[in-house]
Amino acid sequence: MAPQAPVLLLVGQRRTGKTSLIAYLPQRLLADVVPVRVNVQRAAAAATNAGLAYSLAQEIVDSARSGRNLILPAPALADFRLDPFVALSDWLGLAERTAKGRDFLLCLDEFQRLDEVVAATRSRAALNFLRDLLEHRPRWRLLLAGSLSAEEMAPYWSDTLINARRLQISYLKPEEARELIEHPVPGFEQQMRYDGAAREAIVELTLRPPHLVQLVCAELVDLLNREHRHLVRAKNVETIIPLALEHGGEYFDELWGTAAPAQRDVLRQIAAGTFRGGDTAVLAALCRRELLEVVVDGDVRRVIDGRTEGLQAARVVVGAQLGDEALERVGVPEHPRLRGAVSYTHLRAHETVLDLVCRLLLEKKKKRKTNDMTKERHVDDKAD
């Protein structure tokens, strides 16, 4: 029997581009692989396992049609009422036959929202279904995208993730941020340009989370469109920072709302410049969430970047708490405003992760082909 294919575990904080990366997969994968995205946040709104299983099937249908123009059989809700995940497994078999030899990459975006279903139904049937999928359906590969590391997840995930291949999606490197700022889409530089000081100001002020880079750049695009200009200067970056902080309130609110109380205490102290030490486990958790960044510096200093309507952004370097290293950087909201997200693409920034996903899928196909050939030889040997 062929070894179970590893789960692809795509880990990154909210707004780092996980959903955009998944949406880009149909353009990067070979035509014989059908990537299908399921928004688990929406599917997990179902109050029953039957509703969840039906929603999963329906989202697979919609995604296959939009991404590959593949028309899969429509699921019938009545079929899922008696034994929902058995019905879903049977429907996957029907989808395989419809796809005529193509493989599927099932991408569960925000997969950890399944914890809510486990709690509401008091059943782990959904997780048992995922394990069965991995063990018995070789044409299906599983990609789980979420913001928590395996260490932070509920213990019952361990069976599903025992063979997981972790893919980290994180803040941009300086050169990636510069490329994104100046060349977000083909031909952008023909409409708008940044001088060197403006570009470096964006890199420095945001510290390169993709969402903050795109937030600042979107405000600059709006500014230049209003003023009918084509060149961004450093003073323009300074001008739009208050607007970026205001319009980015939802982003900061989400970071703050998902932090544990002990983590919030540390962030408050850092923002106020009163932090003199803390629990190593709390600091390590903040580092994993990328609210703090490890730097090599033993000094204690504080620089306030800006303050707008109760929203305070602070850069702080504190004394060594994790060995000889120190911690830097956090933005802490007090009363952020909720605004909609901006649209400033950052797909190109994550091409390395995309390439890795494509390579892993190709390796799986090669392994399965080798296993099939081995089985054929084994049958021929028996016949002889």
Steps between C-alpha positions, in 0.01 A plus 500: 500500500628845416590721798244760598563831322596781738254776581618841382466732801510865390556712810495878516340781693177653376541726196835352394362379168396138561165539324657690210760226461230231486302704249810517279556122493287432187740721304810325632410132521493261206164453331469144633477631858173662611552730799175562687470755780256464786436800723472313829394816679183499288453122499544479878194722546297181453338384823525128416744260342251447217502872426882510515545200268253641250670843511840341437368321191327814371813712541707238317250516212519881485879510522556232234273686262662841554861380513505221240166531321430148625131424552457256788172332597282720721465358853150445636444606861265208565784255432703640791240480775539137610879453504653826374867412465434161344286685248778756448753224441269337244456838330880544481517170315244630253706819461810291424322310226372827352853646503624206286842434647579845636616548858348737755669733748245571774594833662325563831546871567475598871471128574527551875143631498411131496567516875170686525320213328666247732385703800146557368436140394714333768629281222831464319338349195638776278858423604441128457381576147826687424708207624294260289549726198877491544516125548255375239471758223839528325366747244434756773771706665430722800624855562404656834542877531479669838662738745585265787807279512461130573619565857214744561222276371267271690655159576243314286663645185816297561377192309413706192826697506735216592638493147465872425746700289508854642519793259553837671367818344627804682599863477674603182874525469623854425570419136156334465330806647685729260400284204139499617492877552645587161367215284176363652351425158646502145528849357443676837821704466364659183219658702666570833852506646662531843820688565757315711428687822126432474553130435737463798262696723225245428736208571613660826163617630305181434774246583358312199184309600333461156173651613663815640713542187192473279304729736758779476546455125125509439474830685785636286330388180183680608698813589679519166180430309329790678793733431558374144867423567719198423797522739486412871738689726590440866283791618200329336559192713496716813177663383300179464616324822206634708255375236674162480480460879132597498403279206707212636307492825349160424845348459626634834175413673531141381855470629398642835180299531674166438779564753479327838468726810863440601612589148296821509664599827844468342391696192357780715827528692706504181284768341524711817876448527470341845591142413795366701455126467234236473414132491712325240207284383287810437782668309560186295127483414506864385802422286317207339210733425752749358379778727854509633809451294827357628802726442859492621522798734527525875415869540169638624359786295165625382403693189142609436415481130160671516175552685162553330161509674594258773698270272862477609783334309824449692837354420678366804815300559513337843769317693587137438205276595565210264868423548723771358229624265244776551154581375394774264183645359131509574200712403233524772149642439293662771186602309549391138236574240365217289544553127495279193815345357683661211592325177870526421624165377785316674491170315849539356648525848424136574616327184751294699221333700298451181795331334540269800132400492529423128816294553349298785195417290722394212701276734175335611397425142843351424485281812152374413606423143801308634279307743255416220786367285628294793154347549481414129838326512390312812188375320707395196741310724211309656364418156839359397 
